[in-house]
């Protein structure tokens, strides 16, 4: 199994940078579309490998899709996601023991 780390962050960064410079309020987190390739969706991997060969690309393009086909069940560990419960955005992504103190 592998999780895609999209090489197209720049498009999103510039879009939200311009929005910010234009005075818009932007969200504290912007979620990027990602795809997971695993034994559960080998057809998606095959499709993208074929398209990459035909179009001579080093990575699958965003418009080739596949994001909607993802399904990873983490409900045992995370009963809600950040869209259902926006307060999770304020939660630390991880904890250490002892906690790391960040000067503000």
C-alpha positions, 0 to 999 in steps of 0.5 A: 500500500502507498499513499500518494503525495501529490506533486501539485501542491503549488497550485493550491498554495498560489491559489490560497496565497492570492486569496489571502493577499486579496483580503479573503479569510482562508481556512486554517487547513486546506485538505489536498486530494490524495489517492491510496493505492493498495491491494484493494484497488489495483485497477486504479493503479493499473489505470494510472500506470497505463495513462502515465505510459501513454502520456509520458508522465512521471505521476498521475494527473489530478484530473485522472481521478481516483480520489473518490474511490478511496476508502480507509476505515479508521473509525475504530481510532477516529470516530469522526473526521475533521469535516464532521467535527471541526474542533478536531482542527484544534487538536494536536496532530500528535503528542510527545511525552513529555509534551514539547512546549512551543513559544508563541 
